[in-house]
Amino acid sequence: MFSNFLFSGHSQNFWVNLLGFKLVWSLSVFVGNPAIPIVVCLLVLHLLMHQQFYTELQVVLMAGSVGYCIDCFLTLLGFFRFESVQGITPLWLLFLWLAFCATLRQSLVYFSKHWVPAVVFGAFGGSFAYMAAAHFGAVELGQSFLVSAIILGVIWAFLFPLLVWMSKTIEVELCR
């Protein structure tokens, strides 16, 4: 029975992938580091139920690292502040990035062929996610609401298409 799920492609289903990420986002923002074991299990399940395990793993690790490094840089600049953090950012943020990048080839695949909507979605969706996380107390922003929204919008207008492009490039390179 369990072998029917390994590499089955179930995690590539639009709704399964999208709802899985929403669950991870909620756990990360509302629970924080104590949710990491659940998030890791969800990420492992995603990978094990993906038809292209190795490619998906590469996309998640490489694109997730880029996003996480940008958040670390913004934290070092004082743009983000996290309570009771040992290190630059809380560990849950790293796993949230990995989970987000697990959506690039599934529920966000539309944007891999539509670059203008990717810029717009990145600008609004990316900044909205951070503003919501700040509203719920997961992060404190170092600037006013409006300034933070504009800065995040500009960053995400470039970052999201970059991550989508990376996911396509990694897939093509690994298929050669």
N, C-alpha and C positions, 0 to 999 in steps of 0.2 A: 504494500500500500504506500509506504513512505517513498519507495523508489519511483513511484508515479509522479512525485512532485519534483524530484531532482532534475534540474535542467529542463523543466517542463514549459517554461515560458510564462507561467502564471503571474510572475511579478512584472511582466512586461505589459499586462493589461492596463489600459489607461486608468480605470477607476481604482483598481487595486494599488497601483503605483501612487496615484494622487492621494488617496485616502491614507495610505501608509505614511507618506510624507507629512500629511496634516497631523497624523497621530504623533510622529516624531517631533514635529515643531511644537506641538502643544506640550508634550512631555518635557522637552528641553526648556521651554520658556517658563512653564508653571512649576516644574519639579526640580530642574537643574541637574546637578551631578548625580543625585541618587537614581535618576532615570537611566543612566548610562547602560547598565546591564540589559534593560529592556530594549533600548535603542540598538545596542550591538546585536542582540538576537534578531531584531527586525532587519538590520543590514545584512546579517549572515543569511537569513531566510531569503531576502531579495536576491542575493548573489547565487545561492544554491538553486533557486527556482528560475534563474535566467538561462536562456538558451545559449548565450555567449558569455559564459562565466568569466573567462580571462579578459575579454575586451571590456566588459562591464567593470571588472575590478580595476583595470587600468584607468578607465574614465573616472571612476569614483575617487581613486587615490590621487591622480594627477590634477584633475580639475578641483577637487576638494582642497588640495594643498594650496593651490593658487588663491582660492577664495579665503581660506583660513589665514594665509600669510597677509593678505590685504587687511583683514580684520585685526590682526596682530599689529600691523603698522599703524592703523587708525587708533588703536588702543594706546600704543606708545606715544602718539601725537596728542593724546588726551581727548580725542573725539569720542571715544567710548570709555566708560568706567564701569567696572564690575565690583560688586561687594565681595568681600572675603575671598579674594583670589590669590592663590599661590602661583606665581608665574605671570605671564602677560594676560591671558584670558582664561576663563573657566574651561575645563575639559569638555563640558557638554557642547560648547560652541564648535569644537573640532568635529564631533560626531554629527552635529546638525549640518555642518557643511558637507560631510560625506553623504548624508542622507539626501540633501538637496541635489547633489550631483548625480545621485541615483535616479533622478527624475529626468535628466537631460535627454536621454535616448528613449524615454517612454512617454510620460505624460506631457513633456515639454518638447517633443520631437517636431511638432509643427514649426517651431521657430528655426529649425535647421535649414529651412528653405525659404524663410520669410524674414529677411534681415531688418526691414524697417519696423514691422511689428515687434521684433525682438528688442530693438532699442527702446521702443515705447513701453513694452511690457517690463523690461529691465528697470527703466527709470521709475515707473510708478509702482510696480510690484515689489521690487527690491527695497525701495525706500519705505513703502507701506509696511513690509514685514518688520523692519527695524523700528519703525515708529510704534507699531503695535507691541513689540517686545518691550520697548521703553515704557509704554503706557502701563503694561502689566508688571513692571518692575524688574525685568530680567537684565536690563542694561540701563545705564544712565548716560544721557547724551551730554557732551561737553559744550554744546551750542544751544541756541533757542530752537524751538520746534520748527519754525520756518527755515532757518539757516540749515539745520540738520537735514530737513527734508530735501532741500535744494542740493546740498552737497552729496547726500546719498543718492539722489536721483541722477546726478551727473556721473557719479562713480558707476552705478548700476547700468546706466545707459551704455557704457563701454564694457563693463565686466560681464554682464549676462551674454551678450553676443560673443564675447571672447570664450566663455565657457562652452557655449553651444558649438562654436567653431572647433574648440579643442576636442569635444566629444565626437564630432564628425571626423576630424583628422586622425585621432587615435584609432577609430574604427577602420578607416581606410588603410592606415599604415599596418595595422595588425592583420588585415585581410590579404596583404600582398604576399 
